[in-house]
Amino acid sequence: MANTAVVASVIAKQSLAMLENNLEVFKTFYRAHESEFDQRVNGYMKGATINIRRPADFTVRSGATLSVQDVIEGTVPLTVDQQVGVDFQFTSTELTLLLNSSTDVAERVIKPAMSNLINYITNDVLTQAYRGAYNWVGTPGTRLTTFLGFTKGAERLDEMAAPSDGRTNVLCPNDYYGVLGANTAFYNPGIVNSAVRDGVVGDLCGMPTMMSQLTPTHTVGPLGGTPLVNGASQNVTYDTAKNTWASSLITDGWTAAAAARVKQGDVFTIANVYMVNPKTKAATNILQQFVVNADGSSDGSGNLTMSVSPPIITSGPYQTVNAAPADNAALTFLGTPSTPCRQNLAYHKTAMALAMVPMDMPPGAYGAARESYKGMSVRVIPVYDGTNDISKWRLDCLYGRKLIDPRLITRLSGT
């Protein structure tokens, strides 16, 4: 075991390089909060959770009369609680031979191990992002095959007043190549050559567009019945919703049986409840979309109370809708019940926060190694089985992810 530390260092360095080179999607998320987890307050670490402030908002007065507004700042918790890893083992004979070839280590062991780890983390972060995204343009289940359909993502971000820089599209392969085919219709040799020769969509609508096989799939809840709003005046104030960006919606009209109805991530609209311009608060002609925050089941009478986002706020600087839903207003869900649909995403960089934190080295872990670079961190710890002369290795990453501003992200399907 004399060379255990050398092997651990080789594995850590090569694992980190593969991790950093394959996390292109992660580079599109907000990473500025990582450094806060290393800071100390009165000599103590901050712990696993930091609270990110929601920006204050205001309305504009007209005229000379003073109209003072309270400054209300909500918070969004970002918790580093996701420990993931890959474990493998070598015999002493294999370890001796592998020491002489770091390339062999990389190709035979580290590459497939890190590939699985990267795939898991990427899918997890994208899943967290889509489940909190209440904007969904296009028709679920319809392939993106036209440039006009593709622009709906950028259009919705514009409607939500998302900054024009720092945007990204992440598409599943089926839709990515649908957009690629649409690009061949342009009278622009550069775009056509890029599409036909290189298979690259590139920047469209000012947004880099990347393909990922790891775009998550959402399966719509079973639904059932004719869901309606049960009771008027279900609006809330920002002060009550500032930390959750959610409110409860009491509904009825579901099939009269105690059964699962909605899934976390389901999106729906309410009759005559419209989105407002985020700057002027004027009503638009777009029905406000809501996302279900948790799986829900109806009771035997067809009643169901859901936690939904955004909160139903009808006035003030944080207004989200033109009016509260009327009693018996109809709910219309996007997608087909119990049917899966890939979740393409268009978003601004500050919508989703990601933090990867270097893990502590246990005092008793002989030969352990840790490498950190550009916000990426991998820890490698060996465990020796003396009975069977086998060296076991664990690779660990620790991270947290949180959708901190759902206004700046939309799902995208074809039209």
TORMI-23993 format. One record per atom (N, C-alpha, C): residue in one letter; x, y, z. Coordinates in steps of 0.001 Angstrom, whole numbers, plus 500000, padded with zeros to 6 digits. Example, Ala and Ser with C-alpha at 12.3 -4.5 7.8 and 13.67 -1.06 7.14 Angstrom:
A513190494310507800
A512300495500507800
A513200496700507800
S512850497750507080
S513670498940507140
S512900500030507870
***
This chain:
M500819498788500000
M500000500000500000
M500851501259500000
A502167501132499750
A503045502293499839
A502695503359498823
N502141502944497709
N501851503901496645
N500385504309496602
T499652504043497670
T498227504364497700
T497980505845497476
A498762506704498140
A498574508148498010
A498811508606496581
V499795507979495915
V500072508341494524
V498886508000493645
V498346506794493816
V497199506377493018
V495998507275493288
A495739507593494562
A494610508461494904
A494742509814494241
S495969510352494227
S496184511656493595
S495944511583492094
V496420510500491460
V496199510321490021
V494711510234489717
I494000509428490495
I492562509261490280
I491831510578490482
A492168511307491548
A491493512579491826
A491722513590490718
K492967513711490258
K493278514689489211
K492563514352487905
Q492607513085487508
Q491981512717486247
Q490459512756486350
S489915512412487516
S488467512495487706
S488002513933487598
L488747514845488218
L488384516257488180
L488423516790486761
A489454516407485994
A489555516881484615
A488359516428483796
M487959515171483961
M486806514662483219
M485518515323483685
L485412515562484987
L484228516222485523
L484103517621484953
E485187518380484993
E485162519774484538
E484895519875483038
N485446518940482266
N485295518991480814
N483915518573480341
N483152517875481183
N481861517346480750
N480663518008481414
L480911519042482189
L479802519714482857
L479451521021482157
E479311520978480846
E479000522191480094
E477680522803480545
V476698521972480825
V475406522490481276
V475568523242482593
F476413522724483489
F476590523374484790
F477164524774484662
K477936525002483628
K478543526319483457
K477509527387483124
T476300526962482814
T475241527925482500
T474434528301483734
F474750527723484887
F474026528032486115
F474824528993486990
Y474155529543487977
Y474737530572488836
Y475574529918489924
R476864530267490000
R477787529607490920
R478360530545491982
A477882531795492028
A478520532807492870
A478404532531494361
H477471531681494771
H477250531474496205
H478151530398496805
E478943529723495984
E479780528632496499
E480742529093497587
S481334530269497375
S482352530737498316
S481788530977499715
E480479531217499811
E479887531503501117
E479931530303502060
F479976529099501505
F479995527913502363
F481351527728503050
D482389528422502557
D483709528335503181
D483939529432504213
Q483029530386504295
Q483215531509505208
Q482811531131506630
R483467531764507585
R483175531517508996
R482556532749509641
V481641532528510561
V481013533593511341
V481343533340512802
N482108534261513402
N482553534104514794
N483277532775515008
G484024532388513983
G484811531166514094
G484099529895513707
Y482808529984513381
Y482029528793513047
Y481665528795511563
M481608527593510994
M481153527468509611
M479668527819509524
K479240528267508347
K477854528701508180
K476864527546508176
G477346526348507965
G476441525211507920
G476091524829506498
A475099523949506358
A474757523386505054
A473858524285504228
T473260525314504837
T472275526139504134
T472638527615504224
I472536528302503085
I472616529755503077
I471305530281502504
N470927531471502893
N469699532082502400
N470030533196501417
I469483533068500218
I469716534040499154
I468549535017499140
R468838536288499122
R467779537292499138
R467060537368497797
R465740537428497853
R464972537774496663
R465056539288496506
P465242539772495290
P465372541221495112
P464088541961495453
A464244543140496030
A463086543988496332
A462509544541495035
D461219544844495054
D460543545401493883
D459653546550494348
F459311547433493415
F458536548613493779
F457577548980492655
T456549549735493011
T455675550351492016
T456046551823491908
V455716552432490771
V456064553836490519
V454857554716490819
R455058555763491609
R453960556692491887
R453845557701490750
S452679558293490622
S452428559347489638
S452078560631490381
G452832561682490149
G452568562952490816
G453576563258491896
A453341564369492605
A454301564865493588
A454074564337494994
T452956563717495249
T452635563265496606
T453460562044496989
L454112562134498140
L454942561042498636
L454098559794498881
S454594558657498422
S453902557382498629
S454945556335499009
V455194556228500304
V456263555363500802
V455848553891500730
Q456776553048500289
Q456535551610500217
Q457493550872501148
D457010549812501749
D457876548974502575
D458855548213501687
V460061548046502172
V461051547225501480
V460950545808502045
I460445544893501232
I460239543513501681
I461147542599500861
E462064541940501529
E462973541019500860
E462718539597501362
G462373538728500442
G462239537328500802
G463580536629500703
T463617535384501090
T464841534598500996
T464560533252500340
V465593532719499700
V465528531397499077
V466658530559499662
P466368529424500286
P467439528609500872
P468167527776499819
L469477527797499868
L470308526920499040
L471040525979499990
T470723524709499905
T471277523718500826
T472193522752500090
V473397522599500599
V474333521618500053
V474091520303500784
D473312519437500169
D472909518191500829
D472928516986499902
Q473535517146498735
Q473564516050497776
Q474968515459497718
Q475168514334498393
Q476441513623498310
Q476266512445497370
V477042512442496305
V476954511370495312
V478359510848495043
G478438509626494594
G479753509062494342
G479703507785493538
V480883507321493184
V481061506059492478
V482169505300493199
D481979504006493373
D482949503190494103
D483430502038493218
F484720501713493334
F485267500595492559
F486441499998493330
Q486999498921492804
Q488091498253493507
Q489109497677492532
F490362497518493038
F491448496884492300
F492051495784493168
T492529494735492542
T493399493807493254
T494783494443493334
S495630493923494181
S496986494470494291
S497753494320492982
T497502493231492271
T498167493041490984
T497746494118489995
E496443494364489912
E495954495416489015
E496497496772489422
L496554497025490710
L497027498308491208
L498485498533490830
T499283497487490922
T500694497598490563
T500858497938489089
L500082497286488251
L500171497541486816
L499605498901486449
L498515499285487085
L497888500565486770
L498758501740487171
L499605501537488178
L500490502617488606
L501411503058487482
N501704502162486568
N502623502477485487
N501934503090484284
S500632503263484363
S499911503794483205
S498697504581483659
S498869505893483809
S497737506731484199
S496691506766483098
T497141506574481841
T496186506534480731
T495269505331480869
D495857504198481279
D495068502990481478
D494052503189482594
V494468503860483660
V493549504168484753
V492380504988484238
A492704505996483439
A491667506904482945
A490663506185482062
E491154505392481126
E490269504776480143
E489478503609480718
R490110502784481537
R489462501570482022
R488546501808483208
V488886502795484033
V488178502942485302
V487548504313485473
I488392505351485416
I487907506683485778
I486877507199484784
K487125507003483503
K486211507540482494
K484796506996482644
P484588505669482695
P483208505188482873
P482619505560484228
A483453505588485282
A482934505963486600
A482460507406486607
M483286508310486081
M482931509726486080
M481792510014485114
S481707509241484030
S480604509432483088
S479271509211483782
N479182508135484566
N477940507868485292
N477660508938486336
L478706509405487006
L478536510434488024
L478081511744487399
I478701512117486293
I478330513343485585
I476886513275485111
N476520512131484537
N475152511977484044
N474134512125485169
Y474444511547486309
Y473521511625487445
Y473345513068487902
I474454513779488095
I474377515153488597
I473658516053487601
T473985515914486322
T473357516753485301
T471851516555485277
N471417515297485255
N469984515019485239
N469303515528486499
D469975515404487637
D469399515863488901
D469185517375488895
V470182518123488446
V470065519584488443
V468988520037487458
L468962519445486267
L467938519813485288
L466541519433485780
T466433518325486505
T465134517924487054
T464647518933488076
Q465539519370488954
Q465156520388489931
Q464735521679489243
A465400522004488147
A465069523237487422
A463677523159486801
Y463378522070486086
Y462089522015485392
Y460919521909486361
R461107521211487486
R459988521011488414
R459490522311489033
G460334523327489047
G459902524608489586
G459532525621488527
A459665525243487249
A459393526173486146
A457912526139485791
Y457217527248485990
Y455784527265485687
Y455489527743484273
N456431528395483633
N456234528770482234
N456518527572481329
W455609527329480388
W455782526220479445
W455147526646478122
V455987526880477124
V455486527310475819
V455488526133474852
G454577526189473875
G454433525100472929
G453422524075473412
T453342522984472685
T452401521908473005
T453167520691473498
P452987520284474748
P453721519132475277
P453590517909474375
G454717517261474115
G454719516078473273
G454918516362471801
T454936517639471408
T455127518013470010
T456592518355469762
R457151517807468698
R458565518020468401
R458815519434467888
L459966519986468260
L460397521273467717
L460935521056466308
T460264521607465322
T460702521429463932
T460737522734463148
T460397523849463780
T460393525133463079
T461146526176463891
F461699527141463184
F462381528232463868
F461387529045464687
L460174529223464158
L459160529986464885
L458834529312466218
G458703527996466202
G458435527286467446
G459573527438468435
F460799527416467913
F461973527564468769
F462008528930469441
T461569529971468726
T461640531331469276
T460690531549470447
K459736530646470649
K458770530839471736
K459447530865473107
G460563530142473234
G461284530161474498
G461858531533474792
A462551532110473808
A463113533451473975
A462006534480474166
E460907534284473450
E459776535215473575
E459226535225475001
R459084534042475611
R458552534000476964
R459538534627477966
L460819534400477763
L461798535047478638
L461725536565478509
D461485537044477292
D461301538489477107
D460055538970477836
E458975538204477737
E457737538577478430
E457959538655479944
M458857537819480451
M459143537803481884
M460246538782482266
A460699539591481303
A461726540617481535
A463058540020481973
A463386538840481469
A464687538248481772
A465777539024481047
P466934539236481660
P468037539918480971
P468377539208479668
S468771539980478675
S469005539405477346
S470327538652477251
D471278538966478122
D472539538232478098
D472477537092479111
G473346536110478935
G473400535013479895
G472289534002479765
R471658533922478590
R470590532940478376
R471139531677477727
T470418530570477917
T470826529281477358
T469601528452477015
N469717527651475948
N468724526624475622
N469363525252475818
V468662524350476470
V469101522956476577
V467986522090476013
L468283521378474922
L467270520592474216
L467617519111474240
C466585518272474243
C466793516836474096
C467210516559472653
P467845515412472361
P468312515138471002
P467222515245469941
N466029514734470211
N464955514760469223
N464612516181468799
D464503517079469761
D464157518459469436
D465357519237468915
Y466549518912469408
Y467752519590468923
Y467904519377467419
Y467741518130466981
Y467911517856465553
Y466699518315464743
G465560518470465401
G464433519095464722
G464721520548464406
V465318521255465361
V465719522649465137
V466849522709464120
L467759521746464183
L468866521696463233
L468345521594461805
G467342520745461592
G466749520626460262
G466090521910459811
A465451522617460747
A464810523884460402
A465830524922459962
N467054524834460498
N468088525812460154
N468534525720458703
T468334524568458068
T468756524430456674
T467891525245455730
A466773525775456209
A465893526586455363
A466346528040455285
F467337528423456103
F467797529812456084
F468611530102454829
Y468493531326454353
Y469321531780453240
Y470603532398453796
N471312531613454557
N472544532063455191
N473526530903455150
P474542530980454283
P475475529861454133
P476131529436455436
G476444530399456302
G477099530062457562
G476229529183458432
I474944529556458568
I474026528780459402
I473781527408458794
V473582527362457461
V473294526097456788
V474494525158456874
N475707525681456616
N476901524840456693
N477106524288458096
S476862525139459093
S477012524697460478
S476033523574460794
A474812523693460268
A473791522686460534
A474076521384459797
V474403521481458497
V474550520292457662
V475896519604457881
R476964520407457886
R478303519817457966
R478698519427459385
D478414520340460343
D478897520138461707
D477832519610462666
G476552519671462259
G475494519235463161
G475361520116464375
V475613521421464202
V475594522366465313
V474501523401465104
V473655523594466101
V472627524626466034
V473236525997466265
G474134526099467239
G474787527378467520
G473887528339468270
D474174529628468133
D473401530665468811
D472193531052467974
L471022530976468573
L469792531427467933
L469053532321468912
C468504533421468419
C467795534384469274
C468693534867470417
G469989534974470130
G470913535448471145
G471181534454472250
M470868533180472017
M471007532163473060
M471822530978472553
P472924530623473229
P473611529377472892
P472660528201473089
T472684527275472137
T471779526128472200
T472591524850472255
M472403524074473307
M473147522831473456
M472197521645473542
M472728520495473158
M471950519263473211
M472400518437474411
S471450517841475111
S471787516958476224
S470848515760476233
Q471445514576476262
Q470640513358476385
Q470009513257477763
L470427514131478660
L469992514040480054
L468870514994480395
T468281515638479387
T467103516446479677
T466054515536480313
P465487515948481430
P464564515063482152
P463251514857481415
T462534513853481832
T461203513559481303
T460179513752482416
H459127514489482116
H458046514671483089
H456833513860482655
T456304513079483569
T455070512339483317
T453926513048484020
V452960513505483248
V451817514239483794
V451053513337484758
G450487513929485791
G449705513171486758
G448493512507486132
P447858511572486837
P446688510870486294
P445500511787486032
L445419512899486781
L444294513839486676
L442974513098486904
G441936513453486148
G440632512810486330
G439569513774486800
G438412513750486139
G437319514644486496
G437428515981485783
T436737516980486322
T436762518341485773
T437139519289486908
P438443519470487142
P438863520261488305
P438464521730488196
L437988522269489316
L437535523656489392
L438105524308490651
V438191525631490610
V438570526381491805
V437423526295492806
N437738525989494044
N436711525860495084
N436812527050496035
G436094528105495698
G436091529291496543
G436839530451495932
A436267531631496028
A436904532838495506
A437903533395496523
S438554534490496144
S439474535225497035
S440603534349497575
Q441202533551496707
Q442319532707497138
Q443671533365496853
N443663534675496756
N444913535395496560
N445620535605497897
V446927535857497834
V447734536069499033
V448548537347498866
T449226537747499915
T450131538891499838
T451561538393499676
Y452412539265499160
Y453811538881499004
Y454453538591500354
D454026539297501374
D454622539109502695
D454454537672503189
T453347537032502835
T453120535650503272
T453801534632502354
A454162535061501146
A454723534118500171
A456172534431499810
K456764535412500468
K458075535904500037
K459195534872500145
N459067533923501063
N460129532931501231
N459868531622500498
T458623531396500111
T458280530143499420
T457948530348497953
W457548531575497593
W457067531874496240
W456001530854495828
A455066530615496759
A454003529637496524
A452780530017497345
S451643529480496952
S450410529642497727
S449554528402497533
S448548528247498382
S447654527090498292
S446469527409497397
L446023526413496660
L444838526550495814
L443881525409496154
I442700525765496639
I441682524776497002
I440839524474495770
T440731523208495423
T439996522821494216
T439022521687494526
D438065521510493626
D437155520367493680
D436846519958492248
G435900519048492087
G435529518609490744
G436362517470490200
W437350517005490976
W438113515839490542
W437226514595490643
T437637513535490001
T436891512287490103
T436678511938491578
A435441511613491930
A435076511390493338
A435620510063493841
A436915510034494062
A437571508848494609
A438904509287495189
A439294508669496286
A440581508989496900
A441687508374496053
A442380509201495293
A443395508690494373
A444370509799493999
A445552509393493510
A446546510354493042
A445995511113491842
R446217512415491815
R445705513251490726
R446805514047490023
V447648514713490807
V448647515594490201
V450041515181490648
K451021515489489796
K452414515213490094
K453181516522490221
Q454197516507491053
Q455075517661491135
Q455616517977489742
G455493519230489331
G455939519629488004
G454823519766486992
D453591519319487332
D452451519535486431
D452191521032486284
V451788521439485096
V451517522854484810
V450071523009484364
F449419524084484826
F448024524319484459
F447737525814484404
T446614526143483794
T446114527517483779
T444738527543484429
I444297528744484808
I442980528946485409
I442211529921484535
A440974529614484252
A440157530456483372
A440156531910483852
N440455532819482919
N440389534270483149
N441404534799484164
V442442534028484421
V443533534514485276
V444758534701484383
Y445115535957484166
Y446146536284483186
Y447450536744483838
M448530536490483125
M449846536965483525
M449890538481483391
V450645539142484258
V450809540588484153
V452225540909483702
N452375542067483082
N453700542543482717
N454509542737484001
P455684542116484119
P456420542191485382
P456902543591485735
K456936544487484761
K457385545852485025
K456223546816485249
T455216546756484373
T454101547711484476
T452930547166485275
K452881545844485469
K451787545143486159
K450477545177485372
A450534545576484125
A449336545565483281
A449052544135482833
A447776543791482704
A447392542445482279
A447842542191480847
T448321540981480583
T448658540568479229
T447513539712478686
N447676539234477462
N446675538321476898
N447112536868477042
I448044536621477963
I448584535281478189
I448054534750479516
L447390533612479490
L446940532998480737
L448140532664481618
Q448049533040482890
Q449137532720483814
Q449219531208484017
Q450411530681483903
Q450623529261484144
Q451121529047485575
F450686527954486170
F451069527595487536
F451679526199487524
V452627525969488425
V453223524643488553
V452843524056489906
V452587522759489919
V452250522043491148
V453548521709491882
N453629522074493148
N454876521923493903
N455057520568494569
A454006519773494648
A454112518460495295
A453020517544494759
D453288516249494756
D452263515286494355
D451022515479495225
G449846515295494616
G448612515482495362
G447559514453495010
S446733514103495996
S445643513147495799
S444325513775496226
S443272513445495520
S441943513925495895
S441368513035496988
D440388513580497714
D439683512746498687
D438505512059497999
G437703511351498775
G436596510599498200
G435528511455497569
S435536512758497868
S434546513668497281
S435100514469496112
G436356514214495745
G436948514930494618
G437530516278494980
N437889516466496251
N438513517714496692
N440030517549496760
L440742518615496437
L442203518569496459
L442749519977496663
T443620520128497656
T444307521400497875
T445751521253497414
M446178522146496524
M447511522067495938
M448360523254496371
S449650523017496523
S450624524100496649
S451093524439495244
V450945525710494849
V451256526103493480
V452196527303493478
S452894527446492381
S453789528577492158
S453547529089490744
P453544530405490522
P453808531466491482
P452627531662492427
P452841532373493529
P451719532682494416
P450730533594493710
I449477533508494092
I448429534318493458
I448396535680494154
I449124536643493594
I449227537996494151
I448585538958493159
T447603539711493604
T446787540516492684
T447093542004492702
S448028542444493532
S448341543875493578
S449732544083494153
G450236545313494013
G451526545650494585
G452681545353493653
P453901545635494104
P455082545475493243
P455385544033492862
Y454861543071493598
Y455136541662493315
Y453938540967492671
Q453041541732492102
Q451825541191491489
Q452167540160490422
T451444539044490430
T451687537977489457
T450530537764488488
V449300538144488898
V448121537895488064
V447221539125488054
N446336539169487045
N445438540324486933
N444298540277487944
A443915539065488376
A442792538924489308
A442851537558489968
A442226537450491130
A442130536154491802
A441160535259491038
P441355533955491066
P440436533054490372
P439026533149490951
A438045533061490074
A436651533043490524
A436286531644491008
D435311531573491875
D434804530274492306
D434310529501491087
N434660528238491017
N434285527344489911
N435004527652488599
A436061528476488646
A436868528682487441
A437551527365487077
A437595527069485789
A438124525786485327
A439648525778485294
L440217524628485667
L441655524400485562
L441925523575484311
T442921523993483527
T443304523258482322
T444770522862482434
F445037521566482453
F446407521073482602
F447064520867481243
L448359521164481177
L449118520947479958
L449542519486479881
G449487518936478682
G449902517562478482
G448763516576478644
T449056515337478321
T448086514245478401
T448291513475479697
P447202513150480422
P447348512431481691
P448217511183481565
S449093511000482542
S449958509813482655
S450868509611481451
T451161510691480730
T451985510609479523
T453299511361479724
P454439510751479357
P455727511418479536
P456012512438478439
C456808513436478781
C457207514470477825
C458587514985478215
R459508515061477234
R460842515581477505
R460765517062477835
Q461663517504478715
Q461628518864479235
Q462808519688478716
N462617520310477547
N463590521281477064
N463481522536477924
L464601523207478133
L464600524384478990
L465311525558478327
A464725526739478483
A465371527997478109
A465398528847479371
Y466552529383479717
Y466645530068481001
Y467784531087481016
H467691531982481995
H468779532919482254
H469692532331483319
K470943532707483281
K471951532135484176
K471568532218485647
T470899533304486048
T470594533495487468
T469323532787487922
A468707531998487047
A467500531274487455
A467840530145488418
M468915529426488120
M469257528215488867
M470615528358489531
A470678528105490828
A471940528177491563
A472496526779491788
L473811526674491656
L474504525411491884
L475732525686492740
A475969524854493719
A477156524990494560
A477788523621494763
M479057523487494358
M479831522276494640
M480883522640495677
V480925521891496760
V481760522238497908
V482790521137498157
P484066521510498372
P485081520496498696
P484731519764499993
M484784518453499962
M484461517656501146
M485674517549502067
D485420517520503364
D486501517374504334
D487187516024504172
M488460516007504542
M489229514767504517
M489168514127505905
P488578512950506045
P488511512290507352
P489915512053507912
P490140512319509191
P491482512171509775
P492057510764509628
G491197509755509645
G491688508387509585
G491807507826508185
A491582508653507171
A491603508162505785
A493022508252505233
Y493793507175505387
Y495171507156504902
Y495196507141503373
G496029507996502805
G496208508012501360
G495109508699500597
A494210509407501278
A493112510090500582
A493641511290499806
A492876511716498802
A493253512878497989
A492005513662497623
R492199514954497426
R491089515814497019
R491620516845496043
E490869517056494967
E491251518047493971
E490085518995493739
S490389520297493680
S489374521317493412
S489887522258492336
Y488995522614491412
Y489385523507490322
Y488136524099489691
K488103525429489594
K486987526134488952
K485630525722489525
G485575525579490825
G484298525251491450
G483947523780491421
M484801522944490820
M484577521505490803
M485448520860491874
S484951519825492501
S485730519169493545
S485419517684493588
V486470516875493671
V486340515423493790
V487237514953494931
R486692514126495804
R487475513528496886
R487605512031496637
V488813511500496799
V489074510075496598
V489620509488497898
I488987508430498395
I489419507777499635
I489586506275499382
P490763505732499693
P490971504286499552
P490575503535500827
V490084502331500657
V489759501443501783
V490354500076501451
Y491235499579502312
Y491938498332502008
Y491299497137502701
D491030496097501910
D490512494823502415
D491695493869502532
G492262493772503754
G493457492965503946
G493217491480503788
T492012491025504062
T491712489596503953
T491815489120502511
N491311489934501595
N491268489532500188
N492277490276499322
D493114491134499956
D494140491891499245
D493533492710498105
I492466493445498454
I491762494274497473
I491731495716497970
S492062496624497096
S491976498055497404
S490673498602496835
K489850499130497713
K488575499712497298
K488696501232497314
W488000501875496383
W488111503318496239
W486725503940496143
R486568505080496798
R485312505812496698
R485606507221496190
L484836507633495178
L484886508991494643
L483622509704495081
D483770510864495713
D482619511593496236
D482599513036495749
C481389513521495497
C481143514935495223
C480012515399496141
L480090516645496570
L479062517226497426
L478572518508496776
Y477254518608496596
Y476727519789495920
Y475320520113496406
G474880521293496046
G473509521717496292
G472988522433495073
R471665522406494893
R471057523072493732
R469706523616494128
K469363524750493550
K468086525379493882
K467666526314492763
L466393526205492362
L465828527163491417
L465505528422492210
I466319529451492060
I466174530635492910
I465304531719492291
D465099531690490980
D464217532675490353
D463449532027489207
P462308531392489507
P461548530675488474
P460954531576487406
R461007532879487604
R460523533798486569
R461427533777485341
L462650533309485504
L463660533418484457
L463926532099483749
I462953531191483767
I463116529903483100
I461786529486482495
T461844528821481346
T460631528294480726
T460920526938480103
R459916526090480095
R459997524837479357
R459597525126477913
L460078524283477020
L459881524553475596
L459535523275474847
S458365523275474201
S457944522177473325
S457634522742471949
G457411521858470983
G457089522303469634
G455668522835469538
T455370523433468402
T454031523994468189
T453359523327467003
***
